[in-house]
Amino acid sequence: MKVNSFYPVIMSNDVKKTSKFYKKHFGFLVLFEANWYISLKKEETGHELAIIDATHETIPSSYRKAAQGLILNFEVENADHIYQQFIKEAQLLIHLDIRDEEFG
């Protein structure tokens, strides 16, 4: 099997607001935009991410709710600097404070 693309699609109750977050803080650019779906990409890395309206008809009705229990892992070169930017300067909400782990 040849896979041409693979990327997470986040189901959101506010597609534009969610997209704005990833564009502003992670530097994603819009590849495609509709009122119910936005496809994003980081040009320098090729990483992709999409946001879809959680109530859209293309999603089976029993799954039409915002994403829950999802972790998107962004590994960065200088976590302390990013923490300063995101948490201290931009005052983004944090659920688990930065810490050193025994695995890295």
Secondary structure, DSSP 8 states (H G I E B T S, - for coil): --------EEEES-HHHHHHHHHHHH--EEEEE-SSEEEEE-TTT--EEEEEETT-TTS-GGG-S---S-------S-HHHHHIIIIIIS----SS-----TT-
